């Protein structure tokens, strides 16, 4: 079985795959000080609840945008699962080209999204990922990753608004019934929600114009469904796009990239 790990700035997501079947998936807040032992205590307990043993794991893959987390995630795999993890990067067979000015700057999550959208949805496409940052990634008809847009994430914007404004409270993301807020909280909710809807619609329109052809739009990330319901520019929601990309990259490289750790 495969242990797939997506380490983002806000959460680390770990999943176990038996072939293409996902046997379990778990999420923990990203903590750059978390050790391999910390991960193991948490993960092994959850695996056991799903009827899984660490002996079931024969390979692992890590995609991370948090360099500080990589050492302990590698150590987790080698110490507790006896396998050296594959790490998402340009040295692997991705099945697509990273066709941008600075390929080395493409984040692992954005690479995984491009790989998955090409395999499962085709292109040309725009992937909107609602994470710590809200990213818009462009994938052409051949599956090549062509770059995109990075905007502040929704929760990041909420925290910034609260932290720098003495009289503005911390609020949750909700869909207000009206654009014009009747009070401070409803006005903030409207600004965040409808402001991001306008951001989505505006950037999709500009990306399509610049790209020069029709493009399907796929949303992923936890807040994807909430925003997909508010605009017609999002064609579908695929919440597992990044993990699907990790699985596909591992599948393409397992014969040369995943090896048992030396004892």
HUMO-V537090 format. One record per residue. N is the residue number from 1. RES is the residue in one letter. PSI is psi in degrees with one decimal (* if undefined). Layout:
# HUMO-V537090
N|RES|PSI  N|RES|PSI
This chain:
# HUMO-V537090
1|X|159.2  2|X|134.5  3|X|115.4  4|X|132.4  5|X|122.1  6|X|107.2  7|X|105.8  8|X|-179.5  9|X|-25.3  10|X|-44.0  11|X|152.9  12|X|124.3  13|X|129.0  14|X|136.3  15|X|150.1  16|X|127.6  17|X|134.6  18|X|97.1  19|X|-132.9  20|X|-3.9  21|X|125.1  22|X|121.3  23|X|-17.7  24|X|151.1  25|X|135.9  26|X|156.0  27|X|138.0  28|X|147.8  29|X|138.7  30|X|127.5  31|X|111.9  32|X|-13.6  33|X|-1.6  34|X|132.0  35|X|168.6  36|X|-38.1  37|X|-39.2  38|X|-48.3  39|X|-43.8  40|X|-44.9  41|X|-44.6  42|X|-50.1  43|X|-44.4  44|X|-33.6  45|X|-42.1  46|X|-37.9  47|X|-42.1  48|X|-38.0  49|X|-25.2  50|X|12.4  51|X|25.8  52|X|147.0  53|X|154.7  54|X|-23.3  55|X|-16.1  56|X|-20.9  57|X|124.7  58|X|-8.7  59|X|161.7  60|X|152.4  61|X|140.5  62|X|130.0  63|X|123.3  64|X|144.2  65|X|11.6  66|X|91.2  67|X|-34.3  68|X|-21.9  69|X|-17.0  70|X|-41.6  71|X|-49.3  72|X|-27.7  73|X|-38.4  74|X|-46.0  75|X|-36.9  76|X|-46.9  77|X|-43.9  78|X|-38.3  79|X|-43.4  80|X|-18.3  81|X|3.9  82|X|39.2  83|X|142.9  84|X|120.1  85|X|147.0  86|X|142.8  87|X|125.6  88|X|127.6  89|X|177.7  90|X|-10.9  91|X|-8.8  92|X|160.2  93|X|105.8  94|X|-16.0  95|X|-3.4  96|X|166.4  97|X|144.1  98|X|91.3  99|X|76.0  100|X|169.1  101|X|-37.2  102|X|77.2  103|X|-35.0  104|X|-15.4  105|X|-3.5  106|X|123.3  107|X|150.9  108|X|-38.0  109|X|-37.9  110|X|-35.7  111|X|-46.3  112|X|-42.2  113|X|-41.8  114|X|-43.1  115|X|-45.0  116|X|-41.3  117|X|-35.9  118|X|-42.5  119|X|-43.1  120|X|-22.8  121|X|-13.0  122|X|-170.6  123|X|-177.8  124|X|151.4  125|X|155.7  126|X|126.2  127|X|121.5  128|X|115.8  129|X|115.9  130|X|83.6  131|X|-148.5  132|X|-41.9  133|X|152.9  134|X|112.7  135|X|146.4  136|X|110.1  137|X|135.3  138|X|124.5  139|X|125.5  140|X|-177.4  141|X|-20.5  142|X|0.5  143|X|0.8  144|X|138.7  145|X|121.8  146|X|9.5  147|X|-162.6  148|X|-146.6  149|X|140.4  150|X|121.1  151|X|160.1  152|X|139.6  153|X|162.9  154|X|-49.7  155|X|-33.6  156|X|-42.1  157|X|-39.8  158|X|-44.9  159|X|-41.1  160|X|-42.2  161|X|-41.6  162|X|-42.7  163|X|-30.3  164|X|-1.4  165|X|116.4  166|X|-32.7  167|X|5.5  168|X|123.5  169|X|168.9  170|X|129.1  171|X|165.1  172|X|159.5  173|X|116.7  174|X|164.5  175|X|106.8  176|X|148.5  177|X|-28.6  178|X|152.0  179|X|-41.6  180|X|110.9  181|X|141.6  182|X|-1.9  183|X|179.1  184|X|-47.9  185|X|-47.0  186|X|-32.9  187|X|-40.1  188|X|-42.7  189|X|-40.7  190|X|-43.8  191|X|-41.7  192|X|-52.4  193|X|-60.0  194|X|-26.2  195|X|-41.7  196|X|-33.5  197|X|-44.0  198|X|-38.9  199|X|-46.9  200|X|-51.8  201|X|-42.3  202|X|-45.4  203|X|-39.1  204|X|-44.3  205|X|-45.6  206|X|-38.2  207|X|-45.3  208|X|-43.1  209|X|-43.6  210|X|-36.8  211|X|-36.6  212|X|17.1  213|X|162.1  214|X|146.3  215|X|133.5  216|X|153.5  217|X|121.2  218|X|128.3  219|X|143.9  220|X|171.8  221|X|160.6  222|X|-35.3  223|X|4.6  224|X|-50.4  225|X|-36.7  226|X|-38.9  227|X|-27.7  228|X|-31.4  229|X|-13.5  230|X|-4.6  231|X|146.3  232|X|-6.1  233|X|-20.2  234|X|120.1  235|X|-36.4  236|X|162.8  237|X|128.9  238|X|94.3  239|X|-16.8  240|X|22.4  241|X|-45.6  242|X|-43.0  243|X|-36.0  244|X|-39.0  245|X|-42.4  246|X|-45.7  247|X|-44.0  248|X|-40.8  249|X|-42.5  250|X|-44.9  251|X|-39.7  252|X|-23.7  253|X|0.9  254|X|-31.9  255|X|-25.4  256|X|-16.6  257|X|-28.0  258|X|122.5  259|X|152.1  260|X|139.7  261|X|144.4  262|X|142.7  263|X|*
